[in-house]
Amino acid sequence: MNDILNVLQKVELFNELLEEEIGLLVKEIEKASYKKGDFLFAENTPGSRKLFVLAKGSVELFKSTPYGDEKRLALFGRYDFLGEGTMLSETPHSTSARALEDTITLTLSGERFKLLLSTHPQVALKVFYRISQVISRRMRQSNSRIVNLAEQYVSGRTR
């Protein structure tokens, strides 16, 4: 229990929570282990409806191209999190996530988060707020990469 609390206290998503509030989350967390090469989730499969916090190991987020190649989108390490986009959604995963080494995650299911929302709305709202900030930042970074690639093509820098 204390090891989960120690990890969650170091995760950006929970920065604004008091220790007692993180303690409420600890009760809802499940541990999962993945071997190197295991998928946390796969593109175009039903959403796992889980938030994954990396307690140990590393994970790559990638997307398959129409030609069957894999395009890495992001790397996640200890204290990073992913899956927030499908935690409360019925949509399929738009990307895949694979463990690059033996990995331990702390997962919070969408169902457990909804329960937290009904019993402790102030805690859930703080987490929602942080999720919105992170999604916004990740979108800005993605847009920046797309614009930079487009500028390289137009300028001939990629030729």
C-alpha positions in Angstrom: 0.0 0.0 0.0 2.8 2.5 0.9 4.7 1.6 -2.3 1.7 2.6 -4.4 1.3 5.8 -2.4 5.0 6.6 -2.9 4.7 6.1 -6.7 1.4 8.1 -7.1 2.9 11.0 -5.2 5.6 11.3 -7.9 3.1 11.3 -10.8 2.3 14.6 -12.5 -1.3 13.8 -12.7 -1.7 13.7 -9.0 0.4 16.8 -8.1 -2.5 18.8 -6.8 -3.8 16.1 -4.5 -3.3 16.1 -0.8 -1.8 12.9 0.7 -5.2 11.9 2.1 -6.8 12.4 -1.4 -4.1 10.2 -3.0 -4.9 7.7 -0.3 -8.4 7.5 -1.6 -7.0 6.6 -5.1 -4.6 4.0 -3.6 -7.7 2.0 -2.6 -8.9 1.9 -6.2 -5.6 0.9 -7.8 -4.7 -2.5 -9.2 -1.1 -3.7 -10.0 -0.4 -5.4 -13.3 2.8 -6.9 -14.6 4.0 -7.0 -18.2 6.9 -8.9 -19.7 9.1 -7.2 -22.4 7.1 -7.2 -25.6 3.6 -7.5 -24.0 0.9 -5.2 -25.1 -0.9 -3.0 -22.5 -3.4 -2.3 -25.3 -3.6 -2.6 -29.1 -4.7 -0.2 -31.8 -8.3 -0.7 -33.0 -9.3 -2.9 -30.1 -12.0 -2.0 -27.6 -10.7 0.6 -25.1 -9.2 -0.9 -22.0 -10.9 1.9 -20.0 -7.9 2.1 -17.7 -5.4 4.7 -16.7 -1.9 3.1 -16.6 0.8 4.6 -14.3 4.2 3.2 -14.7 5.7 2.1 -11.4 8.6 0.3 -13.1 9.8 -0.2 -16.6 9.1 1.5 -19.9 6.4 1.5 -22.6 6.3 2.7 -26.2 3.2 4.2 -27.7 3.0 3.5 -31.4 0.7 3.5 -34.4 0.8 1.1 -37.4 1.0 2.7 -40.9 -1.1 1.5 -43.8 2.0 -0.3 -45.0 2.3 -2.3 -41.8 5.2 -0.3 -40.3 5.2 1.0 -36.8 5.6 4.7 -36.0 6.7 5.4 -32.5 4.8 8.3 -31.0 6.0 8.4 -27.5 8.1 6.7 -24.8 7.0 6.4 -21.2 9.1 5.6 -18.2 8.7 5.4 -14.4 6.1 7.8 -13.0 4.6 8.5 -16.5 1.0 7.6 -17.3 -1.0 6.8 -20.4 -4.5 5.6 -21.3 -6.3 8.7 -19.9 -8.0 9.2 -23.2 -9.9 6.0 -23.1 -10.4 5.7 -19.3 -13.9 7.1 -19.5 -14.7 6.4 -23.2 -16.2 3.6 -25.2 -14.0 4.3 -28.2 -11.4 1.9 -29.4 -7.7 2.5 -28.9 -6.2 4.7 -31.7 -2.7 3.5 -30.8 -0.8 0.5 -29.3 1.3 0.4 -26.2 4.0 -2.2 -25.7 6.4 -2.9 -22.8 10.0 -2.3 -23.8 11.2 -4.2 -20.7 9.6 -5.9 -17.8 7.1 -3.4 -16.5 4.8 -2.9 -13.5 1.7 -0.6 -13.9 -0.7 0.8 -11.4 -4.1 0.8 -13.1 -7.2 2.8 -12.3 -10.3 1.6 -14.2 -12.9 4.0 -15.5 -15.5 2.3 -13.4 -13.5 2.8 -10.2 -12.8 6.4 -11.2 -16.6 7.0 -11.8 -17.2 5.6 -8.3 -14.6 8.0 -6.9 -16.4 10.8 -8.8 -19.7 10.0 -7.0 -18.1 9.6 -3.5 -15.3 12.2 -3.6 -16.1 14.6 -6.5 -13.5 17.2 -5.4 -10.7 14.6 -5.8 -12.0 13.4 -9.2 -12.3 17.0 -10.4 -8.7 17.7 -9.5 -7.6 14.7 -11.5 -9.9 15.7 -14.4 -8.3 19.1 -14.4 -4.8 17.7 -14.6 -5.9 15.2 -17.4 -7.2 18.1 -19.4 -3.9 20.0 -19.0 -1.8 17.0 -20.0 -4.0 16.2 -23.1 -3.8 19.8 -24.2 0.0 19.8 -23.8 0.3 16.5 -25.7 -1.8 17.9 -28.5 0.3 21.0 -28.7 3.5 18.9 -28.9 1.9 16.7 -31.6 0.8 19.7 -33.6 4.3 21.2 -33.3 5.9 18.0 -34.6 3.5 17.9 -37.6 4.1 21.5 -38.4 7.9 21.0 -38.2 7.7 18.0 -40.5 5.6 20.0 -43.0 8.1 22.9 -42.9 10.9 20.5 -43.6 9.1 19.1 -46.6 8.2 22.5 -48.0 11.8 23.8 -47.5 13.4 20.7 -49.0 15.2 19.9 -45.8 14.0 16.3 -45.9 15.2 15.7 -49.4 
